[in-house]
Each structure stands twice: as structure tokens, then as C-alpha cells.
Amino acid sequence: FTDVPQRWLRDLLWERVARRLRSPQAPRSPQHIECGRKACVELGVFLTAVAPGGGHDPTVLTGDHMQRFVADHNKRAREGLPSLAISRDGRPMKVTGYTHRQTFNQARSILRDALETGEAERIGLPREFIIALPTARRSERTRSPFPDPVSRALADETNLQMLSDHFDPNDMGYRDIWETLVFTGRRASEVTELRLECTSIHRRVPFLWHDQTKVGNLDEAIRIPQRLYERLEQRKQITIERFGDLYGRSPGPRERTGLALFPSPQKNPDGTVAITYSIFGDAFRDWLEALDIGAWVPHQARHTLATNLLKNGAG
């Protein structure tokens, strides 16, 4: 939270997070907290540059300061310019439609909360400054299923081998993740965060066990093809062998339940932290650029599977 330059804005963020964590509708993941933090950092860094005294005195802020922030951030989203404050691996991240909406809506929500609770009046934050921040509306564009030529390219054995050989040099399991997405239609994070003991066979039928954290369903099971089951079993052996190389022994029963199937290569001494969607997403994007088939995202595999299920008589 100390990335937020102004103490008054940092305090508003802190109080908002504290209220949410105490409430019965507490967020299911840290993502909601992180989005609010990034929004306040973005706003705070802009105020540091344009507001009197770096924006540390809320009483001198005006609606014009907020309007200038809105105009600047709109331009960054429209032209794909880098963020003022948010970076990854030391490089500023581009402002996308998604991060643009999150910045506006999260900052607006935090400031509106301060207005409703009376905290804004107590610290002298002008109402005109708060109400000048608009709601960012969601784009009407939705993710379509893959067209048939794209589906064939993304399922071609030669292309899949390219994903493994050229875009996964450390054998993190990107092809395994992709094939799991195609066969199951799961959300990407539900696959990247799989645990080691995620597969089992019941009455000779293979199942995949996963957490649907977005909707609050934990340890859900779905049937999977034998081909996918065997691929994930091979990935489990690779993960276990790497654990053995690190510790000189096999993981115990309790350790196995906590191990990530696709462990992160960074800050992960015990193997329980899974790789992030962004790591896989970067490799997937580079793969598509090499195939020269256009810009697509892994989530469209979910829409493609749903469309195929409907076409074949599913409800």
C-alpha cells in the first residue's frame, strides 16, 4: 500500500479493504484488493505530477485535477500507452481496456465510499473532485469461439510441438495447460493452479479435480478423456522428479496434496505456488504470433467447447 504516494488516499484504500474483509461478502481472492491498490497507485502518481504539493493536501484538489486524470488515462487506453505506475518485471504495463475499467471503477468506488461514510468531509476532500471520476463501462465486444481454421491450427500436432520446443524451454508444461483448456473448457486460472493430486480414476473413468474459485466451488470433478489423463499423469511425474532433485527425496503424502502441478519457477522453495496465468499467457501470445493466425486468447477455448457441446445436443 505504500506505493500509493498520498497518505490520505492510502488511508481510504486501507479502510475500504478492511471493511470488505470483515464483511460477510468478503472477496474470494486477493484480486479485488490488488485491483483497488493499483487504481489508487495510478491516481496517486498522477496527482503527484499535476496537483499542488504533489496532491498530499486533499483540500486543494479540484474537479479539474480529476478531469485531467480521466483525460490522460483515456488517452493511454485508447492509444495503448504505458501505465504511469503499474509495471511487471520492471517494465511499465500498457493500459488495456480491462485495466482502464478497473482503474476508473475501483478508484471511483473507493472515493464514493469516502463520500458516503463522511470520511471525505472529515479530511477536506472536495465533492467535486470525487464526482468528476466517471464509471467506465464494459465494452460490448465478447470473446467469440475459435473459427475452424484457428481451431485446426491450435490443435495441429506440429504446432503443439512448437509450443513445447520453442516457447517452453524450461518445460513448465504450457502444452499440458493448453490441452487441458481445450479438452475441459475450464478457466485458465483453474488449470494453471491445479494441484499435484488433481486426477483420479473411478469405475475406470478418469476425472479431473479442480477449484472453481470464481464461483466458489472447490474440489469439483469433471470427466476427462484418457489421452488428457495420461498427459497429466506424465506432468505429475515431472513435478515429482523436480521435487526430488531439489530435496533428494520424494514428497510425502501431506506434501503431495499441497504441491502445484505446474509450480512457479520463482519464489517457490516448497513447490506449492503455481505459475500465473500471465506467464502462460505471454508464451501463448508468442506462439500465436509465430503461427501468424491472428490475435486470440486462451479463454476462447472455453467458448469453443461450449459451442461444440450445444452443436452436439447438450442443454
GULOTI-314642 format. One record per residue (C-alpha): residue number from 1; y negated, x, z negated. Coordinates in steps of 0.05 Angstrom, whole numbers, plus 5000, padded with zeros to 4 digits. Layout:
BEGIN
<gumi><num>NUM</num><Y>Y</Y><X>X</X><Z>Z</Z></gumi>
...
***
This chain:
BEGIN
<gumi><num>1</num><Y>5000</Y><X>5000</X><Z>5000</Z></gumi>
<gumi><num>2</num><Y>4954</Y><X>5059</X><Z>4991</Z></gumi>
<gumi><num>3</num><Y>4949</Y><X>5063</X><Z>5067</Z></gumi>
<gumi><num>4</num><Y>4900</Y><X>5005</X><Z>5060</Z></gumi>
<gumi><num>5</num><Y>4833</Y><X>5041</X><Z>5053</Z></gumi>
<gumi><num>6</num><Y>4794</Y><X>4989</X><Z>5013</Z></gumi>
<gumi><num>7</num><Y>4814</Y><X>4975</X><Z>4942</Z></gumi>
<gumi><num>8</num><Y>4793</Y><X>4901</X><Z>4945</Z></gumi>
<gumi><num>9</num><Y>4837</Y><X>4889</X><Z>5007</Z></gumi>
<gumi><num>10</num><Y>4895</Y><X>4927</X><Z>4976</Z></gumi>
<gumi><num>11</num><Y>4890</Y><X>4884</X><Z>4914</Z></gumi>
<gumi><num>12</num><Y>4891</Y><X>4820</X><Z>4955</Z></gumi>
<gumi><num>13</num><Y>4953</Y><X>4844</X><Z>4991</Z></gumi>
<gumi><num>14</num><Y>4986</Y><X>4863</X><Z>4925</Z></gumi>
<gumi><num>15</num><Y>4972</Y><X>4795</X><Z>4894</Z></gumi>
<gumi><num>16</num><Y>4998</Y><X>4759</X><Z>4955</Z></gumi>
<gumi><num>17</num><Y>5063</Y><X>4798</X><Z>4955</Z></gumi>
<gumi><num>18</num><Y>5072</Y><X>4788</X><Z>4880</Z></gumi>
<gumi><num>19</num><Y>5064</Y><X>4712</X><Z>4888</Z></gumi>
<gumi><num>20</num><Y>5114</Y><X>4709</X><Z>4945</Z></gumi>
<gumi><num>21</num><Y>5166</Y><X>4750</X><Z>4908</Z></gumi>
<gumi><num>22</num><Y>5160</Y><X>4705</X><Z>4846</Z></gumi>
<gumi><num>23</num><Y>5164</Y><X>4640</X><Z>4886</Z></gumi>
<gumi><num>24</num><Y>5228</Y><X>4601</X><Z>4900</Z></gumi>
<gumi><num>25</num><Y>5215</Y><X>4613</X><Z>4974</Z></gumi>
<gumi><num>26</num><Y>5216</Y><X>4689</X><Z>4967</Z></gumi>
<gumi><num>27</num><Y>5223</Y><X>4726</X><Z>5033</Z></gumi>
<gumi><num>28</num><Y>5294</Y><X>4742</X><Z>5054</Z></gumi>
<gumi><num>29</num><Y>5277</Y><X>4812</X><Z>5077</Z></gumi>
<gumi><num>30</num><Y>5223</Y><X>4865</X><Z>5069</Z></gumi>
<gumi><num>31</num><Y>5198</Y><X>4849</X><Z>5139</Z></gumi>
<gumi><num>32</num><Y>5149</Y><X>4796</X><Z>5115</Z></gumi>
<gumi><num>33</num><Y>5119</Y><X>4845</X><Z>5065</Z></gumi>
<gumi><num>34</num><Y>5116</Y><X>4901</X><Z>5116</Z></gumi>
<gumi><num>35</num><Y>5080</Y><X>4857</X><Z>5167</Z></gumi>
<gumi><num>36</num><Y>5027</Y><X>4838</X><Z>5116</Z></gumi>
<gumi><num>37</num><Y>5018</Y><X>4911</X><Z>5097</Z></gumi>
<gumi><num>38</num><Y>5009</Y><X>4933</X><Z>5170</Z></gumi>
<gumi><num>39</num><Y>4959</Y><X>4877</X><Z>5182</Z></gumi>
<gumi><num>40</num><Y>4916</Y><X>4899</X><Z>5123</Z></gumi>
<gumi><num>41</num><Y>4921</Y><X>4972</X><Z>5144</Z></gumi>
<gumi><num>42</num><Y>4897</Y><X>4955</X><Z>5214</Z></gumi>
<gumi><num>43</num><Y>4839</Y><X>4913</X><Z>5188</Z></gumi>
<gumi><num>44</num><Y>4821</Y><X>4964</X><Z>5135</Z></gumi>
<gumi><num>45</num><Y>4819</Y><X>5023</X><Z>5183</Z></gumi>
<gumi><num>46</num><Y>4774</Y><X>4984</X><Z>5230</Z></gumi>
<gumi><num>47</num><Y>4726</Y><X>4966</X><Z>5173</Z></gumi>
<gumi><num>48</num><Y>4725</Y><X>5039</X><Z>5152</Z></gumi>
<gumi><num>49</num><Y>4697</Y><X>5056</X><Z>5221</Z></gumi>
<gumi><num>50</num><Y>4646</Y><X>5000</X><Z>5231</Z></gumi>
<gumi><num>51</num><Y>4626</Y><X>4969</X><Z>5164</Z></gumi>
<gumi><num>52</num><Y>4572</Y><X>4996</X><Z>5118</Z></gumi>
<gumi><num>53</num><Y>4601</Y><X>5044</X><Z>5067</Z></gumi>
<gumi><num>54</num><Y>4669</Y><X>5042</X><Z>5101</Z></gumi>
<gumi><num>55</num><Y>4679</Y><X>4969</X><Z>5080</Z></gumi>
<gumi><num>56</num><Y>4691</Y><X>4986</X><Z>5007</Z></gumi>
<gumi><num>57</num><Y>4639</Y><X>4936</X><Z>4984</Z></gumi>
<gumi><num>58</num><Y>4663</Y><X>4867</X><Z>5005</Z></gumi>
<gumi><num>59</num><Y>4596</Y><X>4835</X><Z>4991</Z></gumi>
<gumi><num>60</num><Y>4563</Y><X>4869</X><Z>5052</Z></gumi>
<gumi><num>61</num><Y>4615</Y><X>4845</X><Z>5102</Z></gumi>
<gumi><num>62</num><Y>4594</Y><X>4791</X><Z>5152</Z></gumi>
<gumi><num>63</num><Y>4625</Y><X>4747</X><Z>5205</Z></gumi>
<gumi><num>64</num><Y>4602</Y><X>4796</X><Z>5257</Z></gumi>
<gumi><num>65</num><Y>4646</Y><X>4851</X><Z>5228</Z></gumi>
<gumi><num>66</num><Y>4707</Y><X>4806</X><Z>5233</Z></gumi>
<gumi><num>67</num><Y>4688</Y><X>4784</X><Z>5304</Z></gumi>
<gumi><num>68</num><Y>4684</Y><X>4857</X><Z>5325</Z></gumi>
<gumi><num>69</num><Y>4753</Y><X>4870</X><Z>5296</Z></gumi>
<gumi><num>70</num><Y>4781</Y><X>4809</X><Z>5333</Z></gumi>
<gumi><num>71</num><Y>4750</Y><X>4832</X><Z>5399</Z></gumi>
<gumi><num>72</num><Y>4775</Y><X>4903</X><Z>5390</Z></gumi>
<gumi><num>73</num><Y>4846</Y><X>4882</X><Z>5373</Z></gumi>
<gumi><num>74</num><Y>4848</Y><X>4831</X><Z>5430</Z></gumi>
<gumi><num>75</num><Y>4829</Y><X>4886</X><Z>5479</Z></gumi>
<gumi><num>76</num><Y>4883</Y><X>4932</X><Z>5451</Z></gumi>
<gumi><num>77</num><Y>4936</Y><X>4878</X><Z>5460</Z></gumi>
<gumi><num>78</num><Y>4911</Y><X>4859</X><Z>5529</Z></gumi>
<gumi><num>79</num><Y>4910</Y><X>4930</X><Z>5556</Z></gumi>
<gumi><num>80</num><Y>4969</Y><X>4959</X><Z>5517</Z></gumi>
<gumi><num>81</num><Y>4925</Y><X>5008</X><Z>5479</Z></gumi>
<gumi><num>82</num><Y>4950</Y><X>5044</X><Z>5416</Z></gumi>
<gumi><num>83</num><Y>4941</Y><X>5015</X><Z>5347</Z></gumi>
<gumi><num>84</num><Y>4886</Y><X>5042</X><Z>5303</Z></gumi>
<gumi><num>85</num><Y>4931</Y><X>5056</X><Z>5244</Z></gumi>
<gumi><num>86</num><Y>5005</Y><X>5039</X><Z>5256</Z></gumi>
<gumi><num>87</num><Y>5048</Y><X>5096</X><Z>5281</Z></gumi>
<gumi><num>88</num><Y>5121</Y><X>5115</X><Z>5289</Z></gumi>
<gumi><num>89</num><Y>5146</Y><X>5186</X><Z>5285</Z></gumi>
<gumi><num>90</num><Y>5073</Y><X>5209</X><Z>5282</Z></gumi>
<gumi><num>91</num><Y>5055</Y><X>5173</X><Z>5347</Z></gumi>
<gumi><num>92</num><Y>5008</Y><X>5112</X><Z>5349</Z></gumi>
<gumi><num>93</num><Y>5046</Y><X>5049</X><Z>5369</Z></gumi>
<gumi><num>94</num><Y>5019</Y><X>5005</X><Z>5425</Z></gumi>
<gumi><num>95</num><Y>4992</Y><X>4937</X><Z>5406</Z></gumi>
<gumi><num>96</num><Y>5041</Y><X>4886</X><Z>5435</Z></gumi>
<gumi><num>97</num><Y>5037</Y><X>4811</X><Z>5437</Z></gumi>
<gumi><num>98</num><Y>5083</Y><X>4808</X><Z>5377</Z></gumi>
<gumi><num>99</num><Y>5044</Y><X>4858</X><Z>5334</Z></gumi>
<gumi><num>100</num><Y>4979</Y><X>4826</X><Z>5356</Z></gumi>
<gumi><num>101</num><Y>5002</Y><X>4758</X><Z>5329</Z></gumi>
<gumi><num>102</num><Y>5029</Y><X>4789</X><Z>5265</Z></gumi>
<gumi><num>103</num><Y>4964</Y><X>4826</X><Z>5251</Z></gumi>
<gumi><num>104</num><Y>4920</Y><X>4765</X><Z>5260</Z></gumi>
<gumi><num>105</num><Y>4965</Y><X>4714</X><Z>5226</Z></gumi>
<gumi><num>106</num><Y>4984</Y><X>4758</X><Z>5167</Z></gumi>
<gumi><num>107</num><Y>4913</Y><X>4782</X><Z>5154</Z></gumi>
<gumi><num>108</num><Y>4886</Y><X>4711</X><Z>5161</Z></gumi>
<gumi><num>109</num><Y>4938</Y><X>4684</X><Z>5113</Z></gumi>
<gumi><num>110</num><Y>4921</Y><X>4737</X><Z>5060</Z></gumi>
<gumi><num>111</num><Y>4846</Y><X>4725</X><Z>5066</Z></gumi>
<gumi><num>112</num><Y>4855</Y><X>4649</X><Z>5066</Z></gumi>
<gumi><num>113</num><Y>4896</Y><X>4654</X><Z>5003</Z></gumi>
<gumi><num>114</num><Y>4839</Y><X>4692</X><Z>4970</Z></gumi>
<gumi><num>115</num><Y>4791</Y><X>4637</X><Z>4992</Z></gumi>
<gumi><num>116</num><Y>4835</Y><X>4582</X><Z>4963</Z></gumi>
<gumi><num>117</num><Y>4850</Y><X>4616</X><Z>4897</Z></gumi>
<gumi><num>118</num><Y>4777</Y><X>4634</X><Z>4885</Z></gumi>
<gumi><num>119</num><Y>4791</Y><X>4708</X><Z>4887</Z></gumi>
<gumi><num>120</num><Y>4745</Y><X>4717</X><Z>4947</Z></gumi>
<gumi><num>121</num><Y>4687</Y><X>4686</X><Z>4909</Z></gumi>
<gumi><num>122</num><Y>4702</Y><X>4729</X><Z>4848</Z></gumi>
<gumi><num>123</num><Y>4697</Y><X>4794</X><Z>4888</Z></gumi>
<gumi><num>124</num><Y>4639</Y><X>4770</X><Z>4931</Z></gumi>
<gumi><num>125</num><Y>4677</Y><X>4768</X><Z>4998</Z></gumi>
<gumi><num>126</num><Y>4636</Y><X>4722</X><Z>5043</Z></gumi>
<gumi><num>127</num><Y>4669</Y><X>4660</X><Z>5071</Z></gumi>
<gumi><num>128</num><Y>4640</Y><X>4672</X><Z>5140</Z></gumi>
<gumi><num>129</num><Y>4678</Y><X>4738</X><Z>5143</Z></gumi>
<gumi><num>130</num><Y>4744</Y><X>4703</X><Z>5127</Z></gumi>
<gumi><num>131</num><Y>4738</Y><X>4643</X><Z>5174</Z></gumi>
<gumi><num>132</num><Y>4719</Y><X>4687</X><Z>5233</Z></gumi>
<gumi><num>133</num><Y>4791</Y><X>4711</X><Z>5238</Z></gumi>
<gumi><num>134</num><Y>4828</Y><X>4662</X><Z>5284</Z></gumi>
<gumi><num>135</num><Y>4901</Y><X>4642</X><Z>5287</Z></gumi>
<gumi><num>136</num><Y>4940</Y><X>4680</X><Z>5341</Z></gumi>
<gumi><num>137</num><Y>4981</Y><X>4630</X><Z>5379</Z></gumi>
<gumi><num>138</num><Y>5051</Y><X>4646</X><Z>5403</Z></gumi>
<gumi><num>139</num><Y>5059</Y><X>4657</X><Z>5477</Z></gumi>
<gumi><num>140</num><Y>5094</Y><X>4600</X><Z>5513</Z></gumi>
<gumi><num>141</num><Y>5139</Y><X>4650</X><Z>5550</Z></gumi>
<gumi><num>142</num><Y>5211</Y><X>4652</X><Z>5526</Z></gumi>
<gumi><num>143</num><Y>5267</Y><X>4701</X><Z>5538</Z></gumi>
<gumi><num>144</num><Y>5310</Y><X>4678</X><Z>5596</Z></gumi>
<gumi><num>145</num><Y>5384</Y><X>4693</X><Z>5606</Z></gumi>
<gumi><num>146</num><Y>5400</Y><X>4754</X><Z>5649</Z></gumi>
<gumi><num>147</num><Y>5402</Y><X>4739</X><Z>5723</Z></gumi>
<gumi><num>148</num><Y>5471</Y><X>4751</X><Z>5753</Z></gumi>
<gumi><num>149</num><Y>5454</Y><X>4818</X><Z>5786</Z></gumi>
<gumi><num>150</num><Y>5427</Y><X>4844</X><Z>5720</Z></gumi>
<gumi><num>151</num><Y>5488</Y><X>4819</X><Z>5682</Z></gumi>
<gumi><num>152</num><Y>5534</Y><X>4855</X><Z>5731</Z></gumi>
<gumi><num>153</num><Y>5494</Y><X>4919</X><Z>5725</Z></gumi>
<gumi><num>154</num><Y>5494</Y><X>4917</X><Z>5649</Z></gumi>
<gumi><num>155</num><Y>5570</Y><X>4905</X><Z>5648</Z></gumi>
<gumi><num>156</num><Y>5588</Y><X>4957</X><Z>5701</Z></gumi>
<gumi><num>157</num><Y>5635</Y><X>5010</X><Z>5673</Z></gumi>
<gumi><num>158</num><Y>5598</Y><X>5067</X><Z>5707</Z></gumi>
<gumi><num>159</num><Y>5532</Y><X>5044</X><Z>5678</Z></gumi>
<gumi><num>160</num><Y>5562</Y><X>5034</X><Z>5609</Z></gumi>
<gumi><num>161</num><Y>5589</Y><X>5104</X><Z>5611</Z></gumi>
<gumi><num>162</num><Y>5520</Y><X>5128</X><Z>5630</Z></gumi>
<gumi><num>163</num><Y>5493</Y><X>5095</X><Z>5567</Z></gumi>
<gumi><num>164</num><Y>5543</Y><X>5134</X><Z>5525</Z></gumi>
<gumi><num>165</num><Y>5537</Y><X>5201</X><Z>5562</Z></gumi>
<gumi><num>166</num><Y>5463</Y><X>5206</X><Z>5575</Z></gumi>
<gumi><num>167</num><Y>5428</Y><X>5162</X><Z>5524</Z></gumi>
<gumi><num>168</num><Y>5472</Y><X>5171</X><Z>5464</Z></gumi>
<gumi><num>169</num><Y>5483</Y><X>5247</X><Z>5459</Z></gumi>
<gumi><num>170</num><Y>5499</Y><X>5244</X><Z>5385</Z></gumi>
<gumi><num>171</num><Y>5549</Y><X>5188</X><Z>5393</Z></gumi>
<gumi><num>172</num><Y>5512</Y><X>5138</X><Z>5349</Z></gumi>
<gumi><num>173</num><Y>5551</Y><X>5080</X><Z>5381</Z></gumi>
<gumi><num>174</num><Y>5499</Y><X>5050</X><Z>5427</Z></gumi>
<gumi><num>175</num><Y>5551</Y><X>5026</X><Z>5477</Z></gumi>
<gumi><num>176</num><Y>5591</Y><X>4995</X><Z>5420</Z></gumi>
<gumi><num>177</num><Y>5529</Y><X>4959</X><Z>5396</Z></gumi>
<gumi><num>178</num><Y>5514</Y><X>4934</X><Z>5466</Z></gumi>
<gumi><num>179</num><Y>5584</Y><X>4909</X><Z>5480</Z></gumi>
<gumi><num>180</num><Y>5585</Y><X>4873</X><Z>5412</Z></gumi>
<gumi><num>181</num><Y>5519</Y><X>4839</X><Z>5430</Z></gumi>
<gumi><num>182</num><Y>5547</Y><X>4817</X><Z>5498</Z></gumi>
<gumi><num>183</num><Y>5613</Y><X>4790</X><Z>5470</Z></gumi>
<gumi><num>184</num><Y>5587</Y><X>4756</X><Z>5407</Z></gumi>
<gumi><num>185</num><Y>5515</Y><X>4734</X><Z>5423</Z></gumi>
<gumi><num>186</num><Y>5493</Y><X>4759</X><Z>5354</Z></gumi>
<gumi><num>187</num><Y>5422</Y><X>4780</X><Z>5339</Z></gumi>
<gumi><num>188</num><Y>5413</Y><X>4855</X><Z>5348</Z></gumi>
<gumi><num>189</num><Y>5400</Y><X>4869</X><Z>5275</Z></gumi>
<gumi><num>190</num><Y>5463</Y><X>4832</X><Z>5256</Z></gumi>
<gumi><num>191</num><Y>5502</Y><X>4882</X><Z>5297</Z></gumi>
<gumi><num>192</num><Y>5465</Y><X>4947</X><Z>5280</Z></gumi>
<gumi><num>193</num><Y>5472</Y><X>4930</X><Z>5206</Z></gumi>
<gumi><num>194</num><Y>5547</Y><X>4917</X><Z>5207</Z></gumi>
<gumi><num>195</num><Y>5588</Y><X>4947</X><Z>5150</Z></gumi>
<gumi><num>196</num><Y>5649</Y><X>4990</X><Z>5160</Z></gumi>
<gumi><num>197</num><Y>5698</Y><X>4935</X><Z>5139</Z></gumi>
<gumi><num>198</num><Y>5670</Y><X>4885</X><Z>5189</Z></gumi>
<gumi><num>199</num><Y>5734</Y><X>4870</X><Z>5227</Z></gumi>
<gumi><num>200</num><Y>5799</Y><X>4838</X><Z>5207</Z></gumi>
<gumi><num>201</num><Y>5858</Y><X>4801</X><Z>5237</Z></gumi>
<gumi><num>202</num><Y>5880</Y><X>4732</X><Z>5211</Z></gumi>
<gumi><num>203</num><Y>5942</Y><X>4700</X><Z>5242</Z></gumi>
<gumi><num>204</num><Y>5939</Y><X>4751</X><Z>5297</Z></gumi>
<gumi><num>205</num><Y>5867</Y><X>4731</X><Z>5315</Z></gumi>
<gumi><num>206</num><Y>5813</Y><X>4785</X><Z>5309</Z></gumi>
<gumi><num>207</num><Y>5749</Y><X>4768</X><Z>5271</Z></gumi>
<gumi><num>208</num><Y>5681</Y><X>4800</X><Z>5262</Z></gumi>
<gumi><num>209</num><Y>5647</Y><X>4792</X><Z>5194</Z></gumi>
<gumi><num>210</num><Y>5571</Y><X>4797</X><Z>5193</Z></gumi>
<gumi><num>211</num><Y>5509</Y><X>4775</X><Z>5156</Z></gumi>
<gumi><num>212</num><Y>5462</Y><X>4725</X><Z>5188</Z></gumi>
<gumi><num>213</num><Y>5403</Y><X>4744</X><Z>5144</Z></gumi>
<gumi><num>214</num><Y>5351</Y><X>4708</X><Z>5185</Z></gumi>
<gumi><num>215</num><Y>5382</Y><X>4641</X><Z>5168</Z></gumi>
<gumi><num>216</num><Y>5411</Y><X>4661</X><Z>5100</Z></gumi>
<gumi><num>217</num><Y>5485</Y><X>4660</X><Z>5119</Z></gumi>
<gumi><num>218</num><Y>5522</Y><X>4720</X><Z>5091</Z></gumi>
<gumi><num>219</num><Y>5592</Y><X>4745</X><Z>5107</Z></gumi>
<gumi><num>220</num><Y>5602</Y><X>4698</X><Z>5166</Z></gumi>
<gumi><num>221</num><Y>5662</Y><X>4707</X><Z>5211</Z></gumi>
<gumi><num>222</num><Y>5669</Y><X>4695</X><Z>5286</Z></gumi>
<gumi><num>223</num><Y>5728</Y><X>4706</X><Z>5333</Z></gumi>
<gumi><num>224</num><Y>5722</Y><X>4766</X><Z>5379</Z></gumi>
<gumi><num>225</num><Y>5764</Y><X>4790</X><Z>5439</Z></gumi>
<gumi><num>226</num><Y>5818</Y><X>4840</X><Z>5428</Z></gumi>
<gumi><num>227</num><Y>5781</Y><X>4890</X><Z>5471</Z></gumi>
<gumi><num>228</num><Y>5720</Y><X>4888</X><Z>5426</Z></gumi>
<gumi><num>229</num><Y>5763</Y><X>4891</X><Z>5363</Z></gumi>
<gumi><num>230</num><Y>5796</Y><X>4956</X><Z>5389</Z></gumi>
<gumi><num>231</num><Y>5728</Y><X>4986</X><Z>5406</Z></gumi>
<gumi><num>232</num><Y>5701</Y><X>4972</X><Z>5337</Z></gumi>
<gumi><num>233</num><Y>5764</Y><X>5000</X><Z>5305</Z></gumi>
<gumi><num>234</num><Y>5752</Y><X>5065</X><Z>5343</Z></gumi>
<gumi><num>235</num><Y>5680</Y><X>5066</X><Z>5319</Z></gumi>
<gumi><num>236</num><Y>5704</Y><X>5057</X><Z>5247</Z></gumi>
<gumi><num>237</num><Y>5748</Y><X>5119</X><Z>5254</Z></gumi>
<gumi><num>238</num><Y>5689</Y><X>5159</X><Z>5279</Z></gumi>
<gumi><num>239</num><Y>5647</Y><X>5137</X><Z>5220</Z></gumi>
<gumi><num>240</num><Y>5702</Y><X>5154</X><Z>5171</Z></gumi>
<gumi><num>241</num><Y>5713</Y><X>5223</X><Z>5203</Z></gumi>
<gumi><num>242</num><Y>5639</Y><X>5238</X><Z>5196</Z></gumi>
<gumi><num>243</num><Y>5641</Y><X>5219</X><Z>5123</Z></gumi>
<gumi><num>244</num><Y>5700</Y><X>5266</X><Z>5115</Z></gumi>
<gumi><num>245</num><Y>5662</Y><X>5323</X><Z>5150</Z></gumi>
<gumi><num>246</num><Y>5605</Y><X>5313</X><Z>5101</Z></gumi>
<gumi><num>247</num><Y>5643</Y><X>5306</X><Z>5036</Z></gumi>
<gumi><num>248</num><Y>5710</Y><X>5337</X><Z>5051</Z></gumi>
<gumi><num>249</num><Y>5748</Y><X>5273</X><Z>5034</Z></gumi>
<gumi><num>250</num><Y>5759</Y><X>5202</X><Z>5058</Z></gumi>
<gumi><num>251</num><Y>5715</Y><X>5147</X><Z>5029</Z></gumi>
<gumi><num>252</num><Y>5745</Y><X>5108</X><Z>4972</Z></gumi>
<gumi><num>253</num><Y>5756</Y><X>5032</X><Z>4973</Z></gumi>
<gumi><num>254</num><Y>5689</Y><X>5018</X><Z>4940</Z></gumi>
<gumi><num>255</num><Y>5653</Y><X>5067</X><Z>4985</Z></gumi>
<gumi><num>256</num><Y>5683</Y><X>5036</X><Z>5047</Z></gumi>
<gumi><num>257</num><Y>5652</Y><X>4968</X><Z>5031</Z></gumi>
<gumi><num>258</num><Y>5583</Y><X>4998</X><Z>5029</Z></gumi>
<gumi><num>259</num><Y>5586</Y><X>5045</X><Z>5088</Z></gumi>
<gumi><num>260</num><Y>5548</Y><X>5026</X><Z>5151</Z></gumi>
<gumi><num>261</num><Y>5589</Y><X>5022</X><Z>5214</Z></gumi>
<gumi><num>262</num><Y>5530</Y><X>5052</X><Z>5252</Z></gumi>
<gumi><num>263</num><Y>5499</Y><X>5098</X><Z>5199</Z></gumi>
<gumi><num>264</num><Y>5428</Y><X>5125</X><Z>5207</Z></gumi>
<gumi><num>265</num><Y>5423</Y><X>5200</X><Z>5220</Z></gumi>
<gumi><num>266</num><Y>5361</Y><X>5205</X><Z>5176</Z></gumi>
<gumi><num>267</num><Y>5352</Y><X>5199</X><Z>5100</Z></gumi>
<gumi><num>268</num><Y>5422</Y><X>5173</X><Z>5093</Z></gumi>
<gumi><num>269</num><Y>5463</Y><X>5220</X><Z>5049</Z></gumi>
<gumi><num>270</num><Y>5515</Y><X>5168</X><Z>5029</Z></gumi>
<gumi><num>271</num><Y>5522</Y><X>5134</X><Z>5096</Z></gumi>
<gumi><num>272</num><Y>5501</Y><X>5065</X><Z>5072</Z></gumi>
<gumi><num>273</num><Y>5437</Y><X>5059</X><Z>5113</Z></gumi>
<gumi><num>274</num><Y>5447</Y><X>5031</X><Z>5183</Z></gumi>
<gumi><num>275</num><Y>5408</Y><X>5053</X><Z>5244</Z></gumi>
<gumi><num>276</num><Y>5348</Y><X>5009</X><Z>5260</Z></gumi>
<gumi><num>277</num><Y>5341</Y><X>4962</X><Z>5319</Z></gumi>
<gumi><num>278</num><Y>5283</Y><X>5004</X><Z>5344</Z></gumi>
<gumi><num>279</num><Y>5327</Y><X>5066</X><Z>5351</Z></gumi>
<gumi><num>280</num><Y>5378</Y><X>5027</X><Z>5393</Z></gumi>
<gumi><num>281</num><Y>5322</Y><X>4991</X><Z>5430</Z></gumi>
<gumi><num>282</num><Y>5290</Y><X>5056</X><Z>5452</Z></gumi>
<gumi><num>283</num><Y>5356</Y><X>5080</X><Z>5481</Z></gumi>
<gumi><num>284</num><Y>5368</Y><X>5013</X><Z>5514</Z></gumi>
<gumi><num>285</num><Y>5300</Y><X>5014</X><Z>5547</Z></gumi>
<gumi><num>286</num><Y>5310</Y><X>5084</X><Z>5574</Z></gumi>
<gumi><num>287</num><Y>5378</Y><X>5063</X><Z>5601</Z></gumi>
<gumi><num>288</num><Y>5347</Y><X>5004</X><Z>5639</Z></gumi>
<gumi><num>289</num><Y>5293</Y><X>5049</X><Z>5668</Z></gumi>
<gumi><num>290</num><Y>5348</Y><X>5095</X><Z>5694</Z></gumi>
<gumi><num>291</num><Y>5384</Y><X>5036</X><Z>5725</Z></gumi>
<gumi><num>292</num><Y>5319</Y><X>5011</X><Z>5756</Z></gumi>
<gumi><num>293</num><Y>5335</Y><X>4938</X><Z>5746</Z></gumi>
<gumi><num>294</num><Y>5271</Y><X>4915</X><Z>5712</Z></gumi>
<gumi><num>295</num><Y>5248</Y><X>4905</X><Z>5641</Z></gumi>
<gumi><num>296</num><Y>5296</Y><X>4867</X><Z>5597</Z></gumi>
<gumi><num>297</num><Y>5312</Y><X>4865</X><Z>5523</Z></gumi>
<gumi><num>298</num><Y>5379</Y><X>4863</X><Z>5485</Z></gumi>
<gumi><num>299</num><Y>5364</Y><X>4794</X><Z>5455</Z></gumi>
<gumi><num>300</num><Y>5373</Y><X>4764</X><Z>5524</Z></gumi>
<gumi><num>301</num><Y>5447</Y><X>4777</X><Z>5518</Z></gumi>
<gumi><num>302</num><Y>5446</Y><X>4722</X><Z>5464</Z></gumi>
<gumi><num>303</num><Y>5413</Y><X>4673</X><Z>5512</Z></gumi>
<gumi><num>304</num><Y>5461</Y><X>4693</X><Z>5568</Z></gumi>
<gumi><num>305</num><Y>5522</Y><X>4679</X><Z>5525</Z></gumi>
<gumi><num>306</num><Y>5494</Y><X>4611</X><Z>5503</Z></gumi>
<gumi><num>307</num><Y>5481</Y><X>4592</X><Z>5576</Z></gumi>
<gumi><num>308</num><Y>5552</Y><X>4612</X><Z>5596</Z></gumi>
<gumi><num>309</num><Y>5581</Y><X>4572</X><Z>5538</Z></gumi>
<gumi><num>310</num><Y>5544</Y><X>4510</X><Z>5560</Z></gumi>
<gumi><num>311</num><Y>5566</Y><X>4520</X><Z>5631</Z></gumi>
<gumi><num>312</num><Y>5638</Y><X>4523</X><Z>5608</Z></gumi>
<gumi><num>313</num><Y>5635</Y><X>4458</X><Z>5568</Z></gumi>
<gumi><num>314</num><Y>5611</Y><X>4479</X><Z>5499</Z></gumi>
<gumi><num>315</num><Y>5569</Y><X>4429</X><Z>5459</Z></gumi>
***
